[in-house]
Amino acid sequence: MAPVELVSLAEEKVGFIDAIYRKADRWQNYDKALAGLKKVLPNNDDLQSVLVKASAIVEFYGLWIFDVYPPSKRLTEYYRKNRKVVINYEHVDDIAKVEFGDEEKSNIKNLKSFASKYLHFFDENGERIAIYDNFSSRALALHLGYGRTRYQERNYEDFFKHRFSNLFNRHRNITSSCPAHYLNLSERGAPSRPGRTRGSLFQAAFLRMGLWALPG
């Protein structure tokens, strides 16, 4: 049985999140800094440029990547091999497969959170690539009826094509300045369960305005 939508995507809620985003100095300055890097270092086939941009993504989002060289090299090589290809959500899973280690001992890690963020901010078509992380995944799970238990996506394409696009295509009359920020901020502001909150910066406003109601 297909899940039903448990938490509505209300126009009032989306507008409220957009207003929070516009007033959040940290988010605004992070995004402006990343936009500045994209302008100054536009090429994704230059390893040194990619290293700087990848480092910014890891630092700003606190990603657990202790060596940015392998994912930066992976990105650079991918762009060099696909100069005439328009990058979109279908390429994230391939880019996210990064080899760490050396010839004697190596392993492949799936860095889809990093890959989605890098492409979102630094690809020329980045607005078409949604940010993936735990916050976005849990927010989508609530909206699509999976409850607070995190739905495990098989891959990024599953997240984007069957969940992210599904939700926003069902509500084309509702527009957000940045759907990825809406999902991230709305989940940061949601209570972890009835009667208990996370102490989020956005928590009091959510509860006071009644814009987030847990199912059940």
C-alpha positions as CSV (number, residue, x, y, z in Angstrom):
1,M,0.0,0.0,0.0
2,A,1.4,3.4,-1.0
3,P,2.0,5.8,1.8
4,V,-0.3,8.8,2.2
5,E,0.8,12.3,2.8
6,L,0.8,12.9,6.6
7,V,2.3,16.4,6.8
8,S,0.8,18.9,4.3
9,L,3.0,21.1,2.2
10,A,1.0,24.3,3.0
11,E,1.6,27.6,1.3
12,E,1.7,29.3,4.7
13,K,4.4,26.9,6.0
14,V,6.6,27.3,2.9
15,G,6.3,31.1,3.1
16,F,7.2,31.0,6.7
17,I,10.3,28.9,6.0
18,D,11.3,31.3,3.2
19,A,11.0,34.2,5.6
20,I,13.2,32.5,8.2
21,Y,15.8,31.7,5.5
22,R,15.9,35.3,4.4
23,K,16.6,36.4,8.0
24,A,19.1,33.7,8.9
25,D,22.4,35.5,8.6
26,R,24.5,32.4,8.8
27,W,22.6,30.7,5.9
28,Q,22.6,33.9,3.8
29,N,26.3,34.4,4.2
30,Y,27.2,30.8,3.6
31,D,25.2,30.9,0.3
32,K,26.7,34.2,-0.7
33,A,30.2,32.9,0.0
34,L,29.5,29.8,-2.1
35,A,28.0,31.9,-4.9
36,G,31.1,34.1,-4.8
37,L,33.4,31.0,-5.1
38,K,31.4,29.8,-8.1
39,K,31.9,33.2,-9.8
40,V,35.6,33.4,-9.0
41,L,36.3,29.7,-9.7
42,P,33.8,28.7,-12.3
43,N,35.6,25.7,-13.8
44,N,34.9,22.2,-12.4
45,D,37.6,20.6,-14.6
46,D,40.5,22.3,-12.7
47,L,41.6,20.3,-9.7
48,Q,42.9,23.3,-7.7
49,S,39.6,25.2,-8.1
50,V,37.6,22.1,-7.2
51,L,39.7,21.5,-4.1
52,V,38.9,25.0,-2.8
53,K,35.1,24.6,-3.5
54,A,35.0,21.1,-2.1
55,S,36.7,22.2,1.1
56,A,34.1,25.0,1.5
57,I,31.2,22.5,1.2
58,V,32.8,20.1,3.7
59,E,33.5,22.9,6.2
60,F,30.1,24.8,5.9
61,Y,28.0,21.7,6.2
62,G,30.3,19.8,8.7
63,L,30.6,16.7,6.5
64,W,32.6,13.8,7.8
65,I,35.1,13.9,5.0
66,F,38.7,14.0,6.3
67,D,40.4,14.1,3.0
68,V,38.9,16.2,0.2
69,Y,41.5,15.3,-2.4
70,P,39.8,12.0,-3.6
71,P,36.3,13.5,-4.1
72,S,37.8,16.6,-5.6
73,K,39.8,14.5,-8.0
74,R,36.8,12.4,-8.8
75,L,34.8,15.5,-9.7
76,T,37.6,17.0,-11.8
77,E,38.0,13.8,-13.8
78,Y,34.2,13.4,-14.3
79,Y,33.9,16.9,-15.7
80,R,36.9,16.5,-18.0
81,K,35.4,13.3,-19.4
82,N,31.9,14.8,-19.8
83,R,32.6,18.3,-21.1
84,K,29.6,18.3,-23.4
85,V,27.2,16.6,-21.0
86,V,24.5,18.6,-19.1
87,I,24.9,17.4,-15.5
88,N,21.6,16.6,-13.7
89,Y,20.3,14.4,-10.9
90,E,21.0,11.2,-12.9
91,H,24.8,11.9,-12.6
92,V,24.9,12.4,-8.8
93,D,25.2,8.7,-7.9
94,D,28.0,8.1,-10.3
95,I,30.0,11.2,-9.1
96,A,29.3,10.2,-5.5
97,K,31.3,6.9,-5.8
98,V,34.8,7.9,-4.6
99,E,37.8,5.7,-4.1
100,F,39.9,6.2,-1.0
101,G,43.2,4.6,-0.1
102,D,45.9,3.3,-2.3
103,E,46.4,0.4,-4.7
104,E,47.1,-2.1,-1.9
105,K,44.2,-1.1,0.3
106,S,41.3,0.9,-1.1
107,N,37.6,1.2,-0.6
108,I,34.7,2.9,-2.4
109,K,32.6,5.3,-0.4
110,N,29.2,6.7,-1.5
111,L,29.3,10.5,-0.9
112,K,25.9,11.4,-2.3
113,S,25.4,14.2,0.3
114,F,28.6,15.8,-0.6
115,A,28.1,15.3,-4.4
116,S,24.6,16.7,-4.3
117,K,25.7,19.8,-2.4
118,Y,28.7,20.4,-4.6
119,L,26.7,20.2,-7.8
120,H,23.8,22.2,-6.3
121,F,26.1,25.2,-5.6
122,F,28.8,24.9,-8.3
123,D,27.3,23.3,-11.4
124,E,25.9,25.7,-14.0
125,N,22.6,23.8,-13.7
126,G,22.8,23.4,-10.0
127,E,19.3,24.8,-9.3
128,R,18.0,21.5,-10.8
129,I,19.9,19.4,-8.3
130,A,18.4,19.1,-4.9
131,I,20.5,19.0,-1.8
132,Y,20.5,15.6,-0.1
133,D,21.2,15.0,3.6
134,N,19.5,13.5,6.6
135,F,17.4,16.6,7.2
136,S,16.0,16.6,3.7
137,S,15.4,12.9,3.8
138,R,13.5,13.0,7.0
139,A,11.4,16.0,5.9
140,L,10.4,14.2,2.7
141,A,9.6,11.1,4.7
142,L,7.1,13.1,6.8
143,H,5.5,14.8,3.8
144,L,5.1,11.6,1.9
145,G,3.7,9.6,4.7
146,Y,6.6,7.4,5.9
147,G,6.5,9.0,9.4
148,R,9.6,10.1,11.4
149,T,11.4,6.8,10.9
150,R,13.8,7.6,8.1
151,Y,13.1,6.1,4.8
152,Q,16.2,4.6,3.3
153,E,16.7,5.7,-0.3
154,R,18.4,3.2,-2.6
155,N,20.4,6.1,-4.1
156,Y,20.2,9.8,-4.9
157,E,18.1,9.2,-8.0
158,D,15.5,7.4,-5.8
159,F,15.5,10.4,-3.5
160,F,15.1,13.0,-6.3
161,K,13.0,11.3,-8.9
162,H,10.6,9.3,-6.8
163,R,10.4,11.5,-3.7
164,F,11.6,15.1,-4.1
165,S,10.0,15.6,-7.5
166,N,6.9,13.7,-6.4
167,L,6.2,16.1,-3.5
168,F,6.8,19.3,-5.3
169,N,5.1,18.3,-8.5
170,R,2.0,17.6,-6.5
171,H,2.1,21.1,-5.2
172,R,3.0,23.2,-8.3
173,N,0.9,26.0,-7.0
174,I,3.2,26.5,-4.1
175,T,6.6,28.1,-4.8
176,S,9.7,28.2,-2.6
177,S,12.7,30.4,-3.1
178,C,14.7,27.3,-2.5
179,P,13.0,23.9,-1.9
180,A,16.2,22.4,-0.6
181,H,16.4,25.0,2.1
182,Y,12.7,24.5,2.9
183,L,13.2,20.8,3.6
184,N,16.3,21.3,5.6
185,L,15.0,24.1,7.8
186,S,11.5,22.6,8.2
187,E,13.1,19.4,9.6
188,R,15.4,21.3,11.8
189,G,12.4,23.1,13.3
190,A,10.3,20.0,13.8
191,P,9.9,18.4,17.3
192,S,11.5,15.0,17.6
193,R,8.3,13.5,19.0
194,P,5.2,14.8,20.8
195,G,6.1,16.6,24.1
196,R,9.8,16.8,23.3
197,T,11.6,19.4,21.2
198,R,15.1,19.7,19.9
199,G,15.8,23.2,21.1
200,S,16.2,24.3,17.6
201,L,16.6,28.0,16.7
202,F,13.3,27.7,14.8
203,Q,11.4,25.5,17.3
204,A,9.5,28.2,19.3
205,A,8.3,30.0,16.1
206,F,7.1,26.7,14.6
207,L,5.1,25.7,17.7
208,R,3.8,29.2,18.4
209,M,2.4,29.5,14.8
210,G,1.2,25.9,14.6
211,L,2.9,25.4,11.3
212,W,4.3,22.0,12.1
213,A,2.0,19.2,13.5
214,L,3.3,15.7,13.9
215,P,1.0,12.9,12.6
216,G,-1.0,11.0,15.2
